[in-house]
Amino acid sequence: MICLSGVAKSFGGPAAVDGVDLEIGEGEIFCLLGPSGCGKTTLLRLIGGFEAPDAGRIELDGKDVTQAPPWARPVNTVFQSYALFPHLDVARNVRFGLETLDMTDAERDARVAEMLALVKLGDFAKRKPSQLSGGQRQRVAIARALARHPRVLLLDEPLSALDRKLREETRLELVELQARLGIAFVFVTHDQDEAMAISDRVGVMEKGKIVQIATPTELYERPASKFVAEFVGRVNLIARPEGGWLALRPEKLTLFQGPHKGRVRECQYLGERRLVFLDTSFGTLTASAAGDAPIPANGTEIAFGWAENAGSVIAR
Amino acid sequence: MTAAWAARARTGFVAPVFLWLGLTVAAPLALVFAVSLGESTQGAPPFEWSLTLSNYALVFSDTLYIGAFANAARIAATSTAICLLIGYPMAYAIARAPERKRGFLLFLVILPFWTSFLIRVYAWMALLRPTGLINSALQSVGLASEPLELIANEFAVHLGIVYAYLPFMVLPLYSTLERIEGSLVEAAHDLGATPSRAFWRVTFPLSLPGVAAGCLLVFIPATGEFVIPDLLGGPDTPMIGRVMWLEFFQNRDWPVACAIATLLAASLALPVVIADRLRATTR
């Protein structure tokens, strides 16, 4: 569906996007995950056509669109700040993209109504964006972007402006929406929970490069590098005598049993679980225990260990 | 308690403004209006207080005054339109320029203010007159056999007004254009709009408050303009500002001059009120 090969872009400094190869399939939810400044937004803008690559090739639906302007690409974008037209009401915002399509006015009106129903904003057609809540604005942005029936929907940090509760609700709705429409969604986010929760596959970016493309499970269980292991969830990195590290997730550490000894430094209660910080010969390790599990007082020495296949070995 | 305190503080801050406006705007206007109801006499001051509308009757009955009003409105309107046509692309280019260059470009826009307005109009006289720089240059390279009539006509008045008031068009346009988020234009492109469509459907409608402000800032002072028509204009198309000056200083008919001034102020308040209404209804 989307095929990038050797795509590079710099803005005069170090490359913002540095030789990215990427294939995204039809109907896939793909997430570009990385810290700020890693090039994920630039990559999304390259796909949308808002930036032209210095090198490489971008194909959409089998067609080379490397040089095509945004208005000639079969993709649409949900912008981070939504970028709703403030002078147009909700219905006219959604209609905007239909005016250049070969349709009759009646068809356009029908499509607008259909899109507003899709995002449950049918009663808000005549409101101006300034009269909507943040969540409603985001729905308008999605309806507007979907109205043109794009093959791919690009979403730039779509949930970052929403509060926590609304964000989790919206995640669910976006996944359901995508399943219903069957088109590819490409997300950009710096929030690993969000990426893990909604993606079919995640591409982790670091300094302009994609350092790992994997399913959320693979990413968590088999991180390809120290950077990925540390960026996605909590991890204990235990240096191996032969080089590299053993990456152990906190819940893989067993407390009160195992060949190693550690001193309890601190416990943090998080409700459904408890994080136990242990001072050991490997450095400070983090273990995760059930919230109701008995925990010794700070300063006591306890045994710990891990199962043989509990961790994954990373070389760099 | 705190609300009352805040209200009192607000009154405290706003009171000097109203005092100032009262002393420098309302009081002189009231005086002008009062004199316009007076009668002209030979003396000092050359009028007597009265309550007559005869000065207004004179202004409305003499085609000289009506014509001068019409000329002023027409010349100010075309000059405003020309300012908009030149100023919009300028403001747009400055607003789209890299941020570090914008300050310098804006500085260039207001640079003419470093020199007195009067001197700049005199400079135009030096350029435009039959023996001026432009004519002698054209003749010396053989592009004209005799001096072109560049001054003492409507062309020169338009030129002078556009030149003098262009910054007042550019600055409000710039400030609205600069505030339009780039992502809105990108969203328009994303939704299939070519650059020209994105401009006419998004950028231009969002810049209309700046267009209105710029047009008012040019049209209003241009209508009452005296210096430019006096120095660059000809006798064929008198503008109301100049006619008023003549009534005041040459004919020493203060009541008629004041009647003209009152009518001018009232008619110029009209576009401001209309613009304000429009803004209130579109919000």
Interface residues (C-beta under 8 A of the other chain):
Chain A: G48 G49 F50 P69 P70 W71 N76 T77 F79 Q80 S81 A83 L84 F85 P86 H87 F96 G97 E99 T100 L101 R144 A145 R148
Chain B: E181 S183 L184 E186 A187 A188 H189 D190 L191 G192 A193 T194 R197 R201 V202 P205 L206
